[in-house]
Amino acid sequence: MSKAIGSKYSIESSEEAEEFYHYVKDLLDSDIVCEMKKYRHHYSTTCYQHCLNVSYYNYLVCRKLGLDAKKAARAGILHDLFLYDWRDTPRKKGDLPHGFRHPQIALENAVQNFDVSKREEDMIVKHMWPLTLKLPRYAESYVIVMTDKYAAMLELGEHFKGKLRSLARKGENALRKVS
């Protein structure tokens, strides 16, 4: 069962996420999207989980605003479709840092593997704005800029929550040894 970090709903089996899951199921079942599970993205979150987080919150916000929630959900899954750990991949001389270039890599992978609309393309390639310099063209593109940052903050919180729990367990074990 999958769920977005911070959400209480399973995307596969809850009524609340039924429409969302219907929109992205084919992407989540694809081999290339599943391959993102192999790569760490933010702290202890995989690229797959991050994209699921962005997709779900992008869908919710766009639906609430009366925007194209289906395209927002699909672009969220594809917005970081790069298949490498950017921390371990050396840059070639003259290459921009990962944050500047990965939206184009994700777009190329998305277009190569799926039918992607112009609106989805804009969301994918502009999700790192203002690093991407060109202004987003659609309202949904501005939403993904924000949900990407929101998801990264949730992931950071989950990471540190796990670290704090680990420290607390170590402290409890140390106290037991002393007693």
N, C-alpha and C positions, 0 to 999 in steps of 0.2 A: 504494500500500500504506500502510495506517495502522497506527500502533502507539502505545501509551501511552508517554509519556516515562519512561524508566527500565526499560522492558520490552524484551526482545530478540525478542519474538514479534510478527509481523504478525497483526493481528486477522482479516484476510480469508483467510489461507492456512495458518496454523499449526494443527496438531492441538491444541496447548495452549490456543488461544483459540477453538476451533471452537464450543463451547457458548455462550460469551459472544457471539460474533458472531451466532449464530442468534437469541439473545434481543433484540439491538438493531438488526439489519440494517434492519428496516422504518423505524426512527427515523432511522438514518444516511442512508437513501436519500430521506428526505422533504425537500421544498424548504425548509421552515421551519428544520429543523435544519441543513441545508447553508448556509443564509443566515448562520449564526453564524460561518462562516469569514471573513466580511467584517469582523468586529469584534475588535479587540485587547482582551485581558482582563488577564492578568498579564504585564507587561513585553512580551516579544516573542511571547507565546503567544496564539493566537486563542481566542475563547470556545468554538469547536467543539473545539479540541484540549484545552482545559481540561476540558470536559465528558466527552470521551473518556477522559482520564486518570482523572477521578473515577469514572466509570462502571466502568472496568476494575478499578481497585483496590477499589472498593466491592464489585464482584462477587466478586473473589478472597477478600476478608476474610469476606464473608457466607457464601460457600460453605464456607470453612474452619470457620466457627463453626456451621454447620448451619442458617443463617438462610435467608431467601428471596432467593437470589442473583439470580434472574430479575428480581424487582421492584427489587432494589438496582441492578442494571445499568441498567435502564430509567430509574429515577429519577435516576441519575447523569448520563445523557445529557440529561435535561430540567431538571436543577436550576438551571441558569443560562440558561434559554431566554428571554433578553431580547435585543432586536435594536437595540441602540444602543451607542455607545462612551460609557460612563458618565463618562469624563473630559471629554468634549466636550458633554455634555447639561446645560444650565443647570437648576438646581433652581428650582421655583416657591417663592414665599414660603410658609413653613410646612411644606414638604416635608421629610421625614426624609432623611438622607444615603442614598446608594445602597445601602450595606451593610445597612441596616435594611429597605429597601422592595423590593429586587429579588427576594427569594424569593416574595413575593406576585405580582409581575409575571410571574415564571417560571411559577408555578402557573397563573395565569389563561391564559397562552399554551399551556401543556401541556394543560389541560382543554379548551380551545377546539379543539385540533388532534388530540388522541389520546384513547383510552380510558385513563383513569388511575384506579387503585384507591385506596382510602382510605390504604393503607400507603404507596403511592408519593406521594400528596398530602402526607402527613406528612413524608416524607423531603425533598421539594422545599421545602416552606414552612418547615421547621425546620433546614435545613442550616447556617444561620448562627447557630444557638444558641450562646451565650446572648444574642446581639443580638436575637433574635426573642422573647425573654422566656419564652414558653410552652415548657414542657418537651417534648421529643420523646416521642411515645407508644409507639414501637416500638424494639426493639433495632437494627433496620436504620437507623433515623433517627439513632441515636447513632453508628453506624458512618460514615454519610455526613458527619457533622460532622467526624470525624477524617480521613477520606480527602480531603475538600475541602481541609483544611489541609495534609495531606501532599502532595497534588498541587501546591498553590500553592508549597510549598517546593521541589519538584522543578523546577518552572517557573522559579523564581528562580535556582536553581543552573544550569539550562541557559542562562539569560540571561547570567549572569555568566561562565560558561564561554566563551560566544561573545565577550563583551567582552574577556576575557583573551587569547583567541586572536588577536583583532584587534589588541590592543596588542602582542602578541609579534611579529606580522607587521610592524607598523609599525616596531618596534625593529630587526628584521632588515633591513628596507629601509633604515633610517637608517644602520646599520652598513655596508651595502654601498656607500652613497653616500660614506661617509667613507673607505673602503678604497681 
